[in-house]
């Protein structure tokens, strides 16, 4: 890597650190557009501070949200209050996921922390007939397309952070304080693994170092 390019990347990293914004929350409204207007029960896996779980209450009569981190679950409860129809539980996925069935299951930036095939199998088993699964995940860069999207995301990330923070230096949002780890699977591996478990699943690479996966159960009375 040339020195000028390295300096540009380092400058962008410093700028992004001073103007953070939540890449996962960026996809929340998109997630809602994949879901039915009303449903009975929803499950959010890896709920973090509960931002998506609270949004899911606009679609679901009851939302169950789980995360393995007791501290972040306590924070989610604090931010949500007692009146919202959301239950937050400390649980490890996939083994600790509640039995279901659920009309909607969401998982944002968490599946790369889990055994991939077991997690998708657990989602499928807990999804009600006709239900919808939406995953937003991270993939390890491999192809030229992956690297191009990552390269395009870096300046867009800076612009978005500047606009959302109105140019001010801001602390990291609560939803970004959880410890994360790099993705181990490539996008091609994710597609192959997903379609073994979820035939017909639709996956797409996205900006901001994410991919999306949507699967709708069509088994009827399974």
VEXVO-421513 format. One record per residue (C-alpha): residue number from 0; residue in one letter; x, y, z. Coordinates in nm, 3 decimals. Example, Ala and Ser with C-alpha at 12.3 -4.5 7.8 and 13.67 -1.06 7.14 Angstrom:
<rs>
<r 0 A <1.230 -0.450 0.780>> <r 1 S <1.367 -0.106 0.714>> 
</rs>
This chain:
<rs>
<r 0 X <0.000 0.000 0.000>> <r 1 X <0.143 0.339 -0.096>> <r 2 X <0.221 0.594 0.175>> <r 3 X <-0.029 0.861 0.050>> <r 4 X <-0.311 0.604 0.039>> <r 5 X <-0.218 0.479 0.385>> <r 6 X <-0.228 0.836 0.518>> <r 7 X <-0.574 0.889 0.368>> <r 8 X <-0.704 0.569 0.528>> <r 9 X <-0.555 0.664 0.865>> <r 10 X <-0.711 1.012 0.839>> <r 11 X <-1.052 0.858 0.761>> <r 12 X <-1.015 0.622 1.059>> <r 13 X <-0.945 0.916 1.291>> <r 14 X <-1.237 1.112 1.149>> <r 15 X <-1.474 0.815 1.182>> <r 16 X <-1.365 0.761 1.543>> <r 17 X <-1.455 1.124 1.619>> <r 18 X <-1.795 1.102 1.446>> <r 19 X <-1.928 0.752 1.520>> <r 20 X <-2.268 0.626 1.411>> <r 21 X <-2.437 0.290 1.432>> <r 22 X <-2.399 0.088 1.110>> <r 23 X <-2.644 -0.173 1.237>> <r 24 X <-2.917 0.082 1.312>> <r 25 X <-2.877 0.205 0.954>> <r 26 X <-3.046 -0.121 0.843>> <r 27 X <-3.331 -0.119 1.094>> <r 28 X <-3.583 0.059 0.872>> <r 29 X <-3.486 -0.168 0.584>> <r 30 X <-3.552 -0.468 0.810>> <r 31 X <-3.900 -0.340 0.891>> <r 32 X <-3.978 -0.318 0.520>> <r 33 X <-3.916 -0.692 0.489>> <r 34 X <-4.173 -0.776 0.756>> <r 35 X <-4.553 -0.804 0.757>> <r 36 X <-4.739 -0.495 0.874>> <r 37 X <-4.869 -0.684 1.177>> <r 38 X <-4.781 -1.015 1.338>> <r 39 X <-4.813 -1.190 1.670>> <r 40 X <-4.463 -1.274 1.796>> <r 41 X <-4.111 -1.164 1.706>> <r 42 X <-3.768 -1.276 1.827>> <r 43 X <-3.456 -1.057 1.809>> <r 44 X <-3.132 -1.252 1.854>> <r 45 X <-2.829 -1.057 1.973>> <r 46 X <-3.048 -0.763 2.072>> <r 47 X <-2.775 -0.543 2.221>> <r 48 X <-2.924 -0.231 2.379>> <r 49 X <-3.266 -0.310 2.231>> <r 50 X <-3.301 -0.053 1.952>> <r 51 X <-3.437 -0.302 1.698>> <r 52 X <-3.648 -0.487 1.954>> <r 53 X <-3.826 -0.162 2.038>> <r 54 X <-3.888 -0.095 1.668>> <r 55 X <-4.029 -0.445 1.624>> <r 56 X <-4.310 -0.356 1.864>> <r 57 X <-4.456 -0.145 1.581>> <r 58 X <-4.513 -0.472 1.394>> <r 59 X <-4.543 -0.748 1.654>> <r 60 X <-4.786 -0.783 1.942>> <r 61 X <-4.508 -0.930 2.155>> <r 62 X <-4.128 -0.918 2.114>> <r 63 X <-3.876 -1.148 2.281>> <r 64 X <-3.515 -1.025 2.267>> <r 65 X <-3.206 -1.216 2.377>> <r 66 X <-2.837 -1.140 2.419>> <r 67 X <-2.551 -1.325 2.585>> <r 68 X <-2.420 -1.013 2.763>> <r 69 X <-2.597 -0.951 3.099>> <r 70 X <-2.480 -0.589 3.115>> <r 71 X <-2.617 -0.495 2.774>> <r 72 X <-2.945 -0.676 2.849>> <r 73 X <-2.977 -0.474 3.172>> <r 74 X <-2.914 -0.158 2.970>> <r 75 X <-3.178 -0.261 2.715>> <r 76 X <-3.433 -0.305 2.992>> <r 77 X <-3.343 0.033 3.136>> <r 78 X <-3.380 0.209 2.801>> <r 79 X <-3.707 0.033 2.720>> <r 80 X <-3.904 0.074 3.039>> <r 81 X <-4.179 -0.146 3.178>> <r 82 X <-4.469 -0.059 2.949>> <r 83 X <-4.331 -0.179 2.616>> <r 84 X <-4.434 -0.530 2.503>> <r 85 X <-4.072 -0.653 2.501>> <r 86 X <-3.911 -0.923 2.712>> <r 87 X <-3.531 -0.910 2.737>> <r 88 X <-3.353 -1.231 2.837>> <r 89 X <-2.990 -1.323 2.890>> <r 90 X <-2.939 -1.629 2.671>> <r 91 X <-2.679 -1.789 2.447>> <r 92 X <-2.788 -1.859 2.090>> <r 93 X <-2.866 -2.095 1.937>> <r 94 X <-2.907 -2.340 2.227>> <r 95 X <-3.065 -2.087 2.463>> <r 96 X <-3.315 -1.941 2.218>> <r 97 X <-3.679 -1.970 2.333>> <r 98 X <-3.884 -2.238 2.164>> <r 99 X <-4.118 -2.026 1.955>> <r 100 X <-4.283 -2.037 1.710>> <r 101 X <-4.218 -1.680 1.595>> <r 102 X <-4.367 -1.499 1.298>> <r 103 X <-4.052 -1.288 1.268>> <r 104 X <-3.692 -1.358 1.368>> <r 105 X <-3.418 -1.096 1.332>> <r 106 X <-3.046 -1.118 1.394>> <r 107 X <-2.820 -0.816 1.338>> <r 108 X <-2.439 -0.832 1.355>> <r 109 X <-2.452 -1.137 1.579>> <r 110 X <-2.455 -1.449 1.363>> <r 111 X <-2.078 -1.433 1.301>> <r 112 X <-2.035 -1.486 1.677>> <r 113 X <-2.233 -1.812 1.654>> <r 114 X <-2.189 -2.154 1.493>> <r 115 X <-2.337 -2.055 1.157>> <r 116 X <-2.518 -2.372 1.051>> <r 117 X <-2.651 -2.442 1.400>> <r 118 X <-2.775 -2.084 1.431>> <r 119 X <-2.963 -2.089 1.099>> <r 120 X <-3.108 -2.430 1.183>> <r 121 X <-3.225 -2.293 1.518>> <r 122 X <-3.387 -1.995 1.346>> <r 123 X <-3.564 -2.219 1.096>> <r 124 X <-3.695 -2.451 1.368>> <r 125 X <-3.838 -2.159 1.564>> <r 126 X <-3.997 -1.981 1.270>> <r 127 X <-4.372 -2.017 1.236>> <r 128 X <-4.513 -2.142 0.904>> <r 129 X <-4.507 -1.848 0.665>> <r 130 X <-4.273 -1.655 0.896>> <r 131 X <-3.984 -1.426 0.798>> <r 132 X <-3.618 -1.443 0.899>> <r 133 X <-3.396 -1.137 0.844>> <r 134 X <-3.022 -1.144 0.911>> <r 135 X <-2.780 -0.853 0.881>> <r 136 X <-2.428 -0.984 0.912>> <r 137 X <-2.058 -0.933 0.859>> <r 138 X <-1.848 -1.127 0.607>> <r 139 X <-1.475 -1.158 0.558>> <r 140 X <-1.358 -0.975 0.247>> <r 141 X <-1.240 -1.206 -0.028>> <r 142 X <-1.329 -1.096 -0.381>> <r 143 X <-1.269 -0.778 -0.577>> <r 144 X <-1.634 -0.684 -0.525>> <r 145 X <-1.593 -0.721 -0.148>> <r 146 X <-1.288 -0.494 -0.145>> <r 147 X <-1.454 -0.240 -0.376>> <r 148 X <-1.759 -0.213 -0.150>> <r 149 X <-1.534 -0.174 0.153>> <r 150 X <-1.336 0.097 -0.023>> <r 151 X <-1.654 0.283 -0.119>> <r 152 X <-1.792 0.247 0.234>> <r 153 X <-1.504 0.429 0.401>> <r 154 X <-1.565 0.782 0.264>> <r 155 X <-1.943 0.730 0.274>> <r 156 X <-1.905 0.632 0.639>> <r 157 X <-1.726 0.961 0.708>> <r 158 X <-1.990 1.168 0.528>> <r 159 X <-2.276 0.989 0.705>> <r 160 X <-2.111 1.030 1.044>> <r 161 X <-2.057 1.402 0.979>> <r 162 X <-2.420 1.455 0.874>> <r 163 X <-2.573 1.251 1.154>> <r 164 X <-2.360 1.419 1.419>> <r 165 X <-2.392 1.762 1.252>> <r 166 X <-2.017 1.795 1.248>> <r 167 X <-1.975 1.758 1.625>> <r 168 X <-1.748 1.512 1.799>> <r 169 X <-1.971 1.262 1.978>> <r 170 X <-1.931 0.958 2.204>> <r 171 X <-2.000 0.614 2.070>> <r 172 X <-2.371 0.524 2.081>> <r 173 X <-2.472 0.276 2.353>> <r 174 X <-2.558 0.024 2.082>> <r 175 X <-2.194 0.028 1.965>> <r 176 X <-2.030 -0.046 2.300>> <r 177 X <-2.054 -0.426 2.281>> <r 178 X <-1.736 -0.618 2.205>> <r 179 X <-1.733 -0.762 1.855>> <r 180 X <-1.496 -0.976 1.658>> <r 181 X <-1.404 -0.997 1.289>> <r 182 X <-1.610 -1.216 1.060>> <r 183 X <-1.461 -1.554 0.979>> <r 184 X <-1.674 -1.658 0.680>> <r 185 X <-1.665 -1.509 0.332>> <r 186 X <-1.983 -1.403 0.155>> <r 187 X <-1.958 -1.704 -0.079>> <r 188 X <-1.932 -1.938 0.219>> <r 189 X <-2.229 -1.767 0.382>> <r 190 X <-2.445 -1.809 0.071>> <r 191 X <-2.351 -2.175 0.034>> <r 192 X <-2.411 -2.250 0.402>> <r 193 X <-2.737 -2.057 0.416>> <r 194 X <-2.890 -2.227 0.115>> <r 195 X <-2.811 -2.568 0.260>> <r 196 X <-3.029 -2.486 0.559>> <r 197 X <-3.268 -2.228 0.411>> <r 198 X <-3.349 -2.317 0.049>> <r 199 X <-3.429 -2.005 -0.151>> <r 200 X <-3.269 -1.765 0.097>> <r 201 X <-3.182 -1.431 -0.062>> <r 202 X <-2.847 -1.277 0.033>> <r 203 X <-2.688 -0.952 -0.088>> <r 204 X <-2.366 -0.768 -0.022>> <r 205 X <-2.424 -0.421 0.121>> <r 206 X <-2.234 -0.104 0.194>> <r 207 X <-2.090 -0.036 0.539>> <r 208 X <-1.931 -0.381 0.571>> <r 209 X <-2.257 -0.572 0.594>> <r 210 X <-2.461 -0.829 0.404>> <r 211 X <-2.832 -0.907 0.431>> <r 212 X <-3.010 -1.241 0.421>> <r 213 X <-3.387 -1.287 0.401>> <r 214 X <-3.575 -1.615 0.415>> <r 215 X <-3.949 -1.666 0.419>> <r 216 X <-4.079 -2.002 0.530>> <r 217 X <-4.306 -2.145 0.263>> <r 218 X <-4.372 -2.484 0.416>> <r 219 X <-4.732 -2.414 0.511>> <r 220 X <-4.840 -2.652 0.783>> <r 221 X <-4.493 -2.787 0.856>> 
</rs>
